[in-house]
Amino acid sequence: MGFIDIHTHIIPDVDDGSTEFEDSIKTIRLLSEFGIDTIIATPHKRTRLFEFHRGKIRENFEGLCEKVAGVGIGVRLYLGCEYYFDTDLFEDINNNEVLMLGNSKYILVEFGGLKFTNQDKESLFKIFTSGYKIVVAHVERNRFTSYSFVALDYLRDNSSLFQCDIMSLAGLWGDEARLFMEELIKRDYVDIISTDVHCKDFEEGLIKKGFQILEKIGGDGIQGKLMGENIKKRLNLL
């Protein structure tokens, strides 16, 4: 059974990821060559930086699915979202329009840092009591401080999962993110590895290098543990 990538920016012309269907197809083919057979497209919802047009996203996603089927790439595509921990997320919760990961109640959420105020905890409480669970996006890209593991433990105690980007291990986001990710792996604070691919030509080499480093750190079977059947099961995608 193949791997799953829960964090990608492969829908063309909706955020800072793919700009053309051809780029999306090229990237999906690449992910397939890395053994990935299930991909969740997670366009940003962070309206201060990106326009978010739900209708256009769905239309382009459906068009992408048709093109992938047309060229015979053996992957399953699902639509999700990368929310920023801000008003955009709570707008969708209040309107019952949350784009979840797979067939689960998990939502992919990017945080601006790993130190929570009381107001932040009230907002998190609203998410949890609304029946949702959080997958924290690219944990390693948050600046490491003395509060980081306190915040992570708080989230873990509330059934959150932690996702890291494979390209961070290859140095895409600098030494600080790379070293933090290595420490997270060693402490068993990484639940899911994803590519967070944005359909750029330079990413292929970084993904390959990242997987090589991951195996050196975690040993044989680490990719299956963090991208395999158990992750699909959590998201009800088996």
C-alpha positions in Angstrom: 0.0 0.0 0.0 1.3 3.5 -0.9 1.9 6.6 1.2 -0.3 9.6 1.8 0.6 13.3 1.5 -1.9 15.4 3.6 -0.4 18.8 2.9 0.1 20.1 -0.7 -0.6 23.1 -2.8 -1.3 21.5 -6.1 -4.6 23.2 -7.2 -3.6 25.8 -9.8 -4.1 29.5 -9.4 -5.6 29.6 -6.0 -2.7 30.4 -3.6 1.1 30.5 -3.7 1.4 27.0 -5.0 0.8 25.7 -8.6 0.0 28.3 -11.3 -0.8 26.0 -14.1 -2.5 22.6 -14.5 0.6 21.3 -16.2 2.7 22.1 -13.2 0.2 20.3 -11.0 0.3 17.2 -13.1 4.1 17.2 -13.1 4.2 17.4 -9.3 1.5 14.8 -8.8 3.5 12.4 -11.1 6.6 13.1 -9.0 4.8 12.4 -5.8 3.5 9.1 -7.3 7.1 8.2 -8.1 7.9 8.6 -4.4 5.3 6.0 -3.6 2.5 8.4 -2.7 -0.9 7.2 -3.9 -3.2 9.5 -1.8 -2.9 13.3 -1.9 -4.9 15.9 0.0 -4.9 19.3 -1.7 -4.7 22.0 1.0 -5.0 25.5 -0.4 -4.3 28.3 2.1 -7.2 30.1 3.8 -5.5 33.2 5.1 -7.3 36.1 3.5 -4.8 38.7 4.7 -2.3 37.1 2.3 -4.4 35.1 -0.3 -7.8 35.5 -1.8 -10.0 32.5 -1.0 -12.7 31.7 -3.5 -14.4 28.5 -2.5 -16.2 28.1 -5.9 -13.0 28.6 -7.9 -11.1 26.2 -5.6 -13.6 23.4 -6.1 -13.8 24.0 -9.8 -10.1 23.9 -10.3 -9.8 20.9 -8.0 -12.4 19.0 -10.0 -10.6 20.0 -13.2 -7.4 18.7 -11.8 -9.0 15.4 -10.8 -10.2 14.9 -14.4 -6.8 15.7 -15.9 -5.0 13.3 -13.5 -7.4 10.6 -14.4 -7.0 11.4 -18.1 -3.2 10.9 -18.0 -3.5 7.7 -16.0 -1.7 8.6 -12.8 -2.8 6.2 -10.1 -3.5 8.5 -7.2 -6.5 9.5 -5.2 -7.1 13.2 -4.7 -9.0 14.8 -1.9 -9.8 18.4 -1.1 -8.8 20.0 2.3 -7.5 23.3 3.4 -4.6 24.8 5.3 -6.2 27.2 7.8 -4.4 29.9 9.6 -5.2 30.1 13.3 -7.3 33.3 12.9 -10.7 34.5 12.1 -10.8 32.7 8.8 -11.0 29.3 10.6 -13.7 30.3 13.0 -15.7 31.8 10.2 -15.9 28.4 8.6 -16.6 26.7 12.0 -19.5 29.1 12.6 -20.9 28.6 9.1 -20.3 24.8 9.2 -18.1 25.0 6.1 -14.9 23.6 7.4 -12.8 21.7 4.8 -11.5 18.7 6.7 -8.7 16.2 5.9 -10.1 13.2 4.1 -13.2 11.8 5.7 -12.2 12.8 9.2 -12.8 15.6 11.7 -9.2 16.7 11.5 -8.4 20.1 10.1 -4.9 21.3 9.1 -4.0 24.5 11.0 -1.0 26.7 10.8 0.0 28.6 13.9 2.0 31.8 14.2 4.0 30.5 17.1 4.0 27.9 19.9 3.1 30.0 22.9 -0.6 30.3 23.7 -2.3 33.2 25.5 -5.5 32.6 27.5 -7.4 33.9 24.6 -5.7 31.4 22.3 -6.7 28.6 24.6 -10.3 29.8 24.6 -10.2 29.7 20.8 -8.7 26.2 20.8 -11.3 25.1 23.3 -14.0 26.2 20.8 -12.4 24.1 18.1 -12.2 21.0 20.3 -15.7 21.4 21.7 -17.1 21.9 18.1 -16.0 18.3 17.4 -12.9 19.0 15.4 -9.3 17.8 15.9 -6.2 19.6 14.8 -3.3 18.6 12.7 -0.6 21.3 13.4 1.0 22.3 10.1 4.8 22.3 9.7 5.5 22.4 13.5 9.2 22.7 12.9 8.8 26.1 11.2 7.6 27.7 14.4 10.5 29.3 16.2 11.8 27.1 19.0 11.5 28.6 22.5 11.3 27.3 26.0 7.5 27.3 25.6 7.4 25.1 22.5 7.0 21.7 24.1 4.6 23.1 26.7 2.3 24.2 23.8 2.8 20.9 22.0 1.9 19.0 25.1 -1.3 21.1 25.5 -2.3 20.3 21.9 -1.4 16.6 22.2 -3.5 16.3 25.4 -6.4 17.5 23.2 -5.9 14.8 20.6 -3.9 17.0 18.1 -1.4 15.6 15.7 1.8 17.1 14.5 2.8 17.4 10.9 6.3 18.3 9.6 7.5 19.1 6.1 10.0 16.7 4.5 11.9 19.5 2.8 12.7 21.1 6.1 15.1 18.2 6.8 16.8 19.1 3.6 17.3 22.7 4.8 14.6 24.6 2.8 13.7 26.7 5.9 17.2 27.0 7.3 19.2 25.3 10.1 16.8 26.3 12.9 13.8 24.5 11.4 16.0 21.5 10.4 17.4 21.1 13.8 14.0 21.6 15.5 12.5 18.9 13.2 15.3 16.5 14.0 14.7 17.0 17.7 10.9 16.5 17.2 11.5 13.2 15.5 13.9 12.0 18.2 11.4 12.9 20.9 8.6 11.2 19.0 6.6 14.4 18.5 6.1 13.9 14.8 2.9 12.1 13.8 2.8 12.9 10.1 5.4 13.8 7.4 4.1 15.6 4.3 5.7 17.4 1.4 3.9 20.8 1.6 4.8 20.9 -2.1 4.1 24.1 -4.0 4.8 22.8 -7.6 8.2 24.4 -8.0 11.0 22.8 -10.0 13.6 23.0 -7.2 11.5 20.9 -4.9 12.2 17.4 -6.4 15.8 17.4 -5.1 14.8 18.6 -1.7 12.1 16.0 -1.3 14.5 13.2 -2.3 17.2 14.5 0.1 14.7 14.9 2.9 13.5 11.3 2.7 17.1 10.1 2.7 17.8 12.1 5.9 14.5 10.9 7.5 15.6 7.3 7.0 19.0 8.0 8.6 17.3 9.6 11.6 14.4 7.2 12.0 15.6 4.0 10.4 13.8 1.6 8.1 10.0 1.9 8.2 9.9 5.5 9.4 8.3 6.7 6.2 5.6 4.1 6.5 5.0 5.0 10.1 4.6 8.7 9.3 3.0 8.6 5.8 1.5 5.1 5.6 -1.6 3.0 6.3 -2.0 4.2 9.9 -2.3 7.8 8.7 -4.9 6.9 6.1 -6.8 5.0 8.8 -6.8 8.1 11.1 -8.3 10.1 8.2 -10.8 7.4 7.3 -9.2 6.9 3.9 -8.7 3.2 3.8 
